[in-house]
């Protein structure tokens, strides 16, 4: 049975879109572009299947939809730019089955100009159709915050930039079925640059508070209290909080074009990339202050995902942090209710079954992610030594970043 929508790429960008479409009553077809990192709980999967979602039996089904949205992952390439190979593969597959009057939308994070200069030629060459005349083409930045229950696809405004005004309106008509508000950009380049600005805004501000964390530790200032007070300002300030690094699927350097960079973003990346090393330095110093060496120390890592209460480990700083601790000769174990097994340096990391017993046995416990299941007050009592990189423990209960 033909579907209204094909979501091409069922990773971190495609799955939320597919869920929102099914919830809106849109007949939705999923098409995988590779070993994608998106995941659904059994309950979420049941709801989607009962709502009519299905995966494509083959690429020919892509030719029987009214709207096709490309959500293929764009990981960092060897040169630090974005790897568009999965977007290219998706475009080539779609192009051979593309029919007139179809609306094609790109949602993958890409450098400005990709929709017009990269995607459009692939679609036109493979289909023999012309974008803007025979089919609609547009870009819409993905705005997904995994695990955020306050801002869902239905309540988050959607930005649209089409190749022509008619392309914009066609894409807007589709997204208006999913969200309360559609915002029209001047064109695809502007819409692509929205993604660039939003992602880099996050990274630059996190870098600022990460640098503040290092400075405040040196000055003996409680940064967490500083942030608590600063966020009472009703204008000109948005609170960001430091941590052991920045994870996620859209990282700052991913969104700069080859041969071009934003100096502030590059500096922010350098600051954020140094945070795992800084946490290890703080850990070694704490152990030393208590008469212990990092070599041979038993260190327990709590929460090895990049966001709380999710199983997603994309870009998690926990991996580099564990590597550096192992290189110092520490014996590393971990606890995470969402990650049943974990390997670092091609070796499995022992998983703690009993959290309190493991914290009591470890020379140092490092909180990397504050999952809701963690009783931080109880942990601060049980742990011999606790380093809190998230400012989540009660004041005075642990050593904070």
N, C-alpha and C positions, 0 to 999 in steps of 0.2 A: 504494500500500500504506500503511495507517495506521501512524503512528509512536507510540511510547510517549511521547515528549517533543517539545515544540515550544519552541525557544529564540527568543524574539521580540526581535530586536536583536542584530546580529552584529558589534558593536564591541568595545571593550576589556574589557567585562564578559561579553558573550555568547559570544564565541569560546572563551575558556578553559573555560567551562561545557560548551559543545558538545564540545570536545575530550575533556574528562574523561568525559562521558557516553558518547561513542563508545568510548573506551578501556575503559569498564566494560561494554560489550556492550549498551548501551541504544540502541534504534532512535530516531534523532534527526533532527528536521526543523528547518531554519533558516529564519527569516523576517526579512527586512530591514525596518528602520523608517526608513531614510534613508541618506545618504552617510556610513556609519560608518567610524571610523578604525582598526578592528582589521585585522590582517594576518596571513597565514600564509605560512610558507616553502613552496616547492613540495613538499618532502618531507612536511611536516605535512599539507598539503592532500591528498596522495596517500593518506596513512594514514587520514585521516578518510573519504575517499570509499570506500576499500576496506573500511572498517568499517561502511559503510551510511549515512553521512551524506548528506543531500541538502537542497537548498533548496526551499521551497514553491513550487509553480506558481501558487498563488493563495491568498487568505485562507480560502477554504472548507476547506482542509486543516487549519486550526487547530481545527476542530470534531471532528476524529477522533483526538485525542490524550488520554492520561490525565492528563498534567501539562503545564502551560504556564508557562514562566518568562519574565517580562518583564525584559529587560536593556537597555532603551533608554537612550541617553546622556541626561544631564541637565546640559548646560553652563551656565555662568554667564549669567544674563539681564541686561538693561540696568540693572536696579535693584540688581544685585549678588547677588540671590537665585538660586535654581535655576530654569531653564527646563524646565518639565515637559511641554512641548508634545508631545515624542515619546512620553513615557509615556502621555499622554492619547490620542494617535493610536493607539498600540498597544492600549490598553484598549478603545477604541471598535471597532476592527477585531475584536478577540477576542470582544467581547461579543455581536456579531451571530451568532457561530457557536458560542458557549459551550454545552456540553451538561451536563446534570446529572451529578454525581459527579466532575467534573473538579477537579483541584487546581491553583489559580492561585497563583503565587508571584512577588512583586516583588523584584528584586535591585538595581535602579538606586539610586544614592545619592539620598536624598530627605530632606526635613525630617521630624522626628517627627510622626506623625499622618496622613501622606499615605496610607497603606494604607487606613485606616478612613474618612477624611474626603474623600479625593479619588478613589482608585481604586475603592473599593467602590461608591459611587453610580453611577459610569460603567458598571461591569460589570452591576450589578443592573438599571439602566434599559435598557441595550441588550439584555439577555438575557431579562428577565422572571423571572429566577431570584433566589433570596435567598442571600447569602453566609452560610455557617455552617449552612445547612439544605439547600440544593440543590447547592451546590458549596463546596469548601474554599478558603480564602483565607489567605495567610500572607506574612510578609516575612522575607527572609534577607539580611543585609549581604554584599556582595561582598567577598571577601578575595583579591584578585589582586595578585601582585607580578611584573610582566612580567620574564621573563628569569631569575627565581630558580629554580634547579634543585633547591635543597634543600627548598623548601616548595612543593609542587604542590597542586592541588585535592584530590588523593587523600590527602595527608598533613596538610592544614590543617583543623582543626576547623570545623564549620559551625554557625552560630547560627540558630535557628529561632524565630519568634514568630508563632503563629496567632491568628486571630480567636476561635476557640474551642479547647478542648482537643483536640477531634477534628481540627480544622484543623491544629494543631501536629503531631499524630501522623501525619497524612497526609503533610505536608511532610517530617517526619523520616524516614518510611519511604522516601520518594524519595531524600533526600540520603544515607541510610545505604548506598545502592548505589554512592555516589561517593566517600565519605570514611570514614576510620577512626573518626571521632568526631563525634557530633551533640550540640549543646548547646541545651537548650530554654530560651528566654526566657519571661518571664511573659506577654508578649503582643506584638503587632506594634510598639507604640510603644517598648517596651524594646529590641526588636531593631533598630529604626530608629535609636535613640539609641546603640546599640553602634557603628554606622557613624560617627555624629557624633563620638563619643569617640575612636575609633581614628584617624580622619583628623586630627582636631585635635591629638591627642597628637603625631603626627609633625611637624606644622607648628610647634607651640609649641617643641618640643625643637630643631628645626632653627634656629628663630629665636634660641634661646638661644646655640647655638654660633656662629651668624653674628654676633651681637653680640660674643661673646667673640673672634672673629677680628679684628674691628675694634679692640677694646680691646688685644688682645695685640700687634697690629702697632704700635700707638702706644707700648706699653710695652717693645717689643723682646723679647717673650716668644715662644717657639716653641710655638704652640698645638697643633700636631700631636704634639709630644712630651708636652705636658700631657695630651692625650686618650689617648695610648699608655699613660701611667702610670695615669691615672684608671680606665681600663677593666680594670685588674687587680683592682679592688675587686669582690668576689664578691657583693655585695648593694647595693641602693639606688642603682645607677647603670647606665645603659645608654648606650653610646657612640653619639652622633650626630656627623656631620662637616659642616663648613661647605662652602659652594659659591657659585657665582655667582648663585644663585636657586633657587627650588623649582618643578619642573615636575610633570607628571602630569595625570591626568584628574579626580581628586578633590581640589580645592583648598579651603583652609579656608573661604573665604567662601561657597563653593557650598552648604555644609551648614548654614547658619544660616537660620532661618525669617524670612519678611518681617516687619519690625518688631521683631525680636528679635536680639540678638547677645550673644556672650560677649566681655567686655572683653579678656581675655587673648588670645583668638584674634584679635581685631581688631588688637591691638598686634603680635602675631606676624606677621600678614599685612603690616602696614606695614613691619616690620623686613625681612622676606624680600623684599618688593617693592623695597626700596632697594638690594639687593645688586648688580643689574646696574649701577646708577649708581656704586656704590662701586668695582666692578671697573674701570670706565672711568676713574675718578679715579686709581686706583692705576696704571693703564696710562699715563695722561698724565704722572703724576709720575715713573715709571720712564724714560720717554722723555726727559723734561726733565733728569733726573739724568745722562743720557748725551748731553746736548747736542743733543737732537732735539725737535721740536715734533710734537704730535699731528696738526696740519694738514699734510697731504701725506705723513704717515708710512705705510709699508706694514705693515699689520697682518694676521697670519694667525691665524684662529680654528681650533682643533683640536677636533673633536667638537661637533656642533650639535644632537644629540638630547638628550632629557631624562634618559635612562638609558644606561649603557654597554652596548654590543653589541646595541642595538636600533635599529630605524629610526623609532621613534616620536618625533615632535617636539612632541607636545601640551604646551603650556605651557612649552616650553624657554626659559630665559632668554637663550639665544644670540640670539634675534631682537631683543629690546630692546637688548641690548648692541651688536649690529651697527648698529642704528639710531643709537644715541648716538655711536658712533665715527664714523659717516658724517657726522653733524651737526657733528662737530668738524673735518671735512675730511680724515679719514683715508681711505686707499685700502684697503678691506677685501677679503680673500679668505678661503677656508675649505678645510678638508680634513675629510672624513668618509667612511669606507669604506661607510657604510650609506645615505648621502644623495647620489644622483647629481646632483641639481640643487637650487638653493635661491635664493629671491628675498626681498629685503628692500626695503621702500618701493617696491614694484612694479618693482624692478630686479633682474635676475639678478646674483647674487654670483659672481665668478669662482671656479671650483673648481681647486684645485691638484692636478695629476696626480702630480708627483714630490714626495713629502713632504719629503725632506731638502733638495732644491734650493729648495723654497719657503721652508722654515724658514731656510735660509742667506741667502736673498734678502730676507726680511722684516726690517724694523727691530725688530719685536716679534712674538713668537709667544705666544698665550694659549691654554693648555690649559683647555678647558671641560668635556670629558668624556674619561675615561681608557678608551677602547676597548682591548680586549686586543691588538689588532694594533699598537698604538703601542709602539715601542721608546723608552721615555722617557730611558734613559741615552744612547742615540744622539742623540735629539733635543736633549738638553741640551748636547751637544757641538757639534752643527751650528748651532743657533739663535744668532743674534746676541744676542738678549735673550729670556728665557723667563719668563712669568708663569704659575705653576701655581696654579689655583683649587681644586684637588682634593687637594693634598698628596700627589700620587702619585709625584713625582720623588724621587730620592735626596737626602738632606739635603745642602744646599750646592750642588746642581746647578742650582737655579733660584730665582727669587724666588717665595715662596709667599704665598698670600692672607693 
